[in-house]
Amino acid sequence: MTEPRWLDTEEMAAWNAFVEASNLVARRVEQQLREQAGLSHPQYEILVRLAAEPDGEMRMTELAQRVVTSKSGLTYQVTQLEKAGLVRRRNCDTDDRGVIAGLTDAGREKLREAAPGHVELVRANLIDVLSRDQLRVIAAGLGAVTRALRERP
């Protein structure tokens, strides 16, 4: 067994800062969405992804990839949204095994209500804390991480 490439001081500082900041922001986002909109963060992201589609619909498998969750995790969240009348499901016209999730009018309205508070929180806890140069560096760096992880099986 070969010795791992241990993190140096700068690498460890970057890792610790990433973990702590991402956990703190995620916790605040989750709390704000629950209190102000009655949604979990994954549920909010599902509504956002569906709203971004021209017809407000997406195959469940693609939605799971975009929201970065398992198929079973997505099914659970969509079921909760469906019970609340915010999302509907239907069979795919071209694939008997495929299922399409679609945003309802009530889902669009819930998103319209939730988005201002969510954006305000994201801005106050992340965007406005950083300079434009820091935002560019973070976007580029985390974009590279995302691309590398999505390319690996």
N, C-alpha and C positions, 0 to 999 in steps of 0.2 A: 504494500500500500504506500502510495506516495504522500508526502506531506502536503497539506492544502496550502494554497496561497493566502496566508492570513491577511486581514485588512490592516493597512497602515493607519496611522493616526488620522490623516485627512480623509481616507476612505471610511473609517469608522465614524468619524464626525458626520459625514454626509449620510451614511446609513441611519444613524441614530436620529438625525434631524428629520429625515424622510419619514421614518416610522412614527416618531412622536407627533410631528405636524399633521401627517395624514390621519392618524388616529384621533387627534383632537378636533380637526376639521370635520371628520366623518361623524364623530359623536355629536357635535353641535348641529350639523345638518340633520341628522336623524331626529334629534330632540325637537328642533324647530318644525320639521315637517309633521311629526306626530302631533305636536301641540297645536299648530296653526291650521293644518290641513287634514289631519287624521290619516296620513299616509306614511308608509315606511319609505326610506330612501330608495330601495329597489322598485317599489311601486311607482314612485315619482318618476324614476328613470324610464320605466316602461311607458308611462304616459308621454313623456318627452319624446322617446324614440318613435312611438306610433304617430304622434302629432307631426313629426318631421317628414313623414311619408306623404306623398301627394294624395293618396286615397285613405290615409289614416290606418292602413293595414300592413301586416307583415307576417311572414311565416314564423311560427313559434321557434323553429330551430335557429333561424337567423336572428330573431329577437334575443334568444338566449346568448348568442355569441356577442351581440352588441352590448347587452347589459352586463356581460361577463358573469354569467351564472350557469349552473347546471340546468339541464332540461327539467329535472324534477323540481328544482328550486323555482324556476320560471313558472312551471305549471301551478305550483302552490300560490305564488304571488298573483298570477292571472286569475286563478279561481277566486281569490279574495276580491280582486278588482271587479270581476264579473258579478259576484254576489252584491257588490255595492252599485252595480249598474254603470260602471265606468268603462268597461271593456266587454266586448262580445267575442265569442269564438265561432268559427264555422269550418267545415271541411274544405280543403283545397279542391278547386275545380279540376286541376290537372294531375293530382296525385292523391289517391285514396288514403294514403297514410299521413298526408300532410294536414296540418291544422293552421288556420289563419287567425290571428288575434287582430281585432279592430277596435278603434277608439269610438266610443259612443258620444253623442252630443253632451251627455252629462259628464263624460270623461274630459272632453274639451273644456267644459265650463270649470270643472275642478282644477284643471291645469291652469286656466286663466286666473283663478282665485289664488292658487298656491304659488305661482311663479314669482310675483313681486317680492314676497317675503323671503323666498328661497334665494333669489338673486341678491337681495339686500344682505342676507347673511353671508353668502359666498363672497360678495364684494368686501364686506367689513372684516371678514376673517381670513381672507387670502389675497384677493386682487389688490385692494387698496393698501395692504401692508407692504407690498413689494413695488419696486421701481419697474418701469417699462423694460429696462435691460434685464432685470432679474426674471420678469415674466417671460421674456423671449428665451432666456437660457433654460428656464424650467420647462417651457413648452417643447423646446428642441430636445432637451435631454430625456424627458419622460416620453416624448414621441418616439425617440430612438429605442427606448426600453420596450415600449408597446409593440413597435414593429418587430423587434427581435423575438419577443415572446409569442407573437401571433404567427411568426414564420416557423417556429419550432413545433414539432408534433406533440 
